[in-house]
């Protein structure tokens, strides 16, 4: 990458961080309700992988920590925030909320609340691509704790047998809610778990976006060339609790300090500064510009957008072709 590309990626990661932090504040202000799972610390994962894929062309699906994935696919941040606010202008018309961002236009096929739910759906998308003979691939982001679900093993086997064009990206942040991975999982290296399914796999540092891109490029090219599925494990860390109800008390101060030194934003920022391609003043200016955009454009849009109408509570629940929706059946 040239310096301009690196600066753009730095801005994208910083934007993702500030966007999520503002979501935290809005939740505390009781403007966002329901569940909220934030992404700070993992920015290099989704942004790095999607940078070498084809956002808006490839199909992407993930779990409930999904805001940044949607935005990288091309979703309008204003619509994502409006969805979190439960507004009619949201990406799912205010009916989905944080865990169910969805954007068919940009082929972001949703965040899902069911742990392990995206696996078979990603395989289904990949099968459809294969049958149609398209050049797209399906990309399924997953957490390490989801890998203990039965759907994980069933899907890995099926994807390998059928040589499906699907890339599984495990964002291994070391915890399933408050349970450390070593307390729940026999094999700590998640990429090794697919060896029994004869699937190509690799792992790397998920905090360094350039390392992520290097390994993701290899994975994406492998899948797109028709060789079959690929499993990529990214070792990362979430700086906040599992959700807003999680204090994170199960983590030690020492552990937090170790991972704070591995902040993906700071890693790329410091590299650019050391190379003379960026000054700290530039970062400060960039940060202010981002926070102004989030507050004066994105938050403003969400707060001024209309609430869904009560009389349209059942809208989008049933298709217009359904007899119940047309009032023919009571």
N, C-alpha and C positions, 0 to 999 in steps of 0.2 A: 504494500500500500504506500501511496505517497502521503505527504504531510497533510494535504487537504482531506484525504479520506480518514486519516487518523483523528483529525480535529472534528470531523463530522460525527464519527463514532463516539468520541468523547462527549460531544454535545448530546447525542442520543441517550447515552447512559446517564448523563447528568439530568437530562430532562425526565427520564424514567424515575430517577431517585426523587426529584422534587415533586413529580406528579404523585408518587406514592405517599410521600410525606404530607402532601396537602390533603390526600384522601384520609390520612390518619387524623388530621386536624378537623376535617369536616365530619368525621365520625364522632369525634369527641364533642363537636358542636351539635350533634344529633341531627345533622342534615343528611347523613348516610345511615341507613338502617340495615338490619339483617346481619349477615356474616361478611367479614372483610378480611382477606388474606393478602398481606403485603409482600413486596418483592425486593426491598433493599438488600444488597449484598450479592444478588444473583444476576445482575444486569448483563454481565458479559455472556451469559449462557444463551438466552433467547436472541439477543441482538447479534451476537457473534455467529450463531448457527444460521439465522435467517439472512444475514448479510451475504453469505455465500450460496444461499438457495435462491429461489425466485419468488419473493413475497408478492402476493396477489395472483400468482400463477399456480404455485404448489399449494396443496391443501394442508392446513395446519389445525391441530386439535390438541387440547391440553386439559389439565385439571382445573381446580378452582382458583389458583394463583395466576390469573390470566390477563390482567390489564395490559402489561407491557408486551406480551405476545401479540395481542390484537393490534396495538398501535404500530408495532414493527411490520405487521402484515399490511398496513395501510389504513387501518381504521382511524377516523377522525377523533383526536383526543377529546374534543368537545362532546362528541356523541358518547364516548366511553364514560366521561365524567357525568353526563346527563343520565346515563343508565344507572350509575351508582346512586344518583339522587332520586331515581325512580320516576324520571320525567318522560313525557311523551316523545321527546326528541332523542331519547336514548337509543343505542344501537339495537336493543330489543324492545323498543317502545316503552321502557320503564317496567316491563314485566319480568325481566330476568334478574336484574341486580348484579352485584359484584361477581358471583360465581358463574354467571351465565351470559357473559359477553358473547355476542354472535354477529358475524358479518359475512354473509354469503357473497356479497359483491367482491370482497377482497379475499375470499376463500379461507377466511378464518372460521372454522366449523364448530367453534364453541369451546367454552370452558365448562367442565362438568363436575358436579358436586360428588358424584359417586366415585369412591376410591377404586381405581382400576377400570372404571367405565370407558375411558377413551381407547383402551387397547383394541378391543374387537371392532370398534367403530373405525379406527384408523386402518385396520386390515380390510374392512369392507370398502373403504374409499380406494385403497390401493388395488383391490380386486376389480373395482369398477374402472379404474384407470387402465389396468392391464387388459380388460376385456374390450375397451374402446380403442386401445392402441395409442394412448396419449403419451406425451413426453413429460407430464407432471409426475411428481412423487407426493406421497403422503408423509407428513412429518408429525410424529406423536411425541409431545413432551410429557414426561412423567416424573414423579418423585420416587425416591428410593423406597419409601414405606409401601407404596402401591404394588411393588414387585412381589409382595407376599400373597397377593390375591390370586385366586385360581385363574382368573381371566388372563393374567400375565403369561402363565405357562401354556394355556390353551392357544393364545394368540401367537406366541413365539413359535410354537410348533407348526401351526397352520401357515404362518407367513413364510417360514422356511421351506415347508413342503411345496407350497405353490410359487415360491420365488417372487413374492410380492414386492412391488416398488415402494417400500415403506422404511423410513428411518425412525428408529426409536431413540430419543434423546433423554437420558436419565439425568435429571438435575439432582444429584446426590448432596443434599444439605445436612446429612448426618442425623436427622431427626424425623420421626413420624409423630407429629404433634409434640408431646413432651418425652417420648421414648427414644433413647439413643439407639442408633442402628445396631450396636453390638449386643443390645439386650433383646433384640427381636429377630435378628437375621443371622443365619449360620455363616454365610459367605459375605464378607464385608465388601469385597470388590464386586460391584454389581455386573460389570461387563463379563465376568467369568460365568455368570449364571446362565448365559445363553449358549455356552459351548455344547451343552447336551442337545441343542437343537440345530447344531451344525450351521450357526449363524456367524457371519463376520462381525467382529466387535473390537472396540478400542476404548481407551480412557485417557483423560488428560486433566490438567489444571483448569478448572472452570472460572478462575478469578482473573486470568490473563486473556483478554479478548483476542489478541493476536494468536495465542496458542489454540484457543477455541476455534478460531477461523481456519487455522492450518489443518486441524484434525477433522473439522466439519466439512471442509472442502473435499477431503479424501472420501469421507462417508457419503456425501451428496453425489459425487461423481460415480461412486460405486453403485449406488442405488439407481441413479438415472441411466446408467449404461445397461441396465437389464440384468445385472448379476444377482439380484435378490435383495433381501432385507439387510439392514445393518443396525447394530446397537452401539451407541456412543454414550459413555458415562462421563459426566463432567463433575469433578469434585468442587463443590461450592459451599456456601454458608448463608443462612438468612440472619440478618442483624436484628430483626424484630421477632416476636413470638409467632407461633403458628397462625394465630388469628388475634383479633382485638381482645379476646377474652383470656389470652395467654400472657402471663407476666414474664415467662422465661426464667423463672426462679430455679429451674433444674440445671441451668448452665452456670459454670463457675466464672468468676471475674477474670481469671487467668486465661480461660478458653476464649472469652470475648476479646481480650486484649490481643491474643495471637492472631485471630481472624481479622481484627480491625486493621492490622498491619498488611493484610492481604486484600484491601478494598480494591475492587476492579477499576473503579474510577480513578483512584489515586495512582494505581499502577501505570495506567496509560498516560495520565497527566504528567507524572514525574518523568516518564520516558520521553515525552515530547519536550519538556523543559530542559532535560539533560542534553537533548540533541539540538537545542537551540531553535526549535521549531515553534515554541510557544513560551510565553512569559506568564508568571502568576497573575499579573494584571489582566491578561487576556482571559484567564479562567474566571477571575472575579467578575469581569464585565459580562462574560457568557452566562454566568450563574444568575446575575441580576436580570439579564434579558429574559432568561427562562422563567424565573419567578414572576416577573411582570406579566409575561404571556399567560402563565397558568392562572394568575389572580385576575387579570383584567380582561382576558378573553375566554378562557376555558371555564373558570368558576362562574364568571358573570353569565355565560351562556346557560350553564346548568341551573343557576338560581333563577334566571328569568324565564326559563322554559316552562310551558304549562304542565300541570299534573294530568295524568290520564283521567278521562271522564268515568265517573262511577257507573254510568249506564252502559259503558263499554267494557265492563268487567270480564265478560265472556268472549270478547273479541280476540281473535288469534288462537283461541282454544280449539275450535272446530273449523274445518275447512268450509267454505261457502257451499260446497257441493254436498255436504252432509245433511241428511234429512232433519236432524236435530237442529242444525244451524238455520235451516230454512223455515223452521217452525212447522214442518209437516208431521213430526212425531212429537208427542207429549208424554 
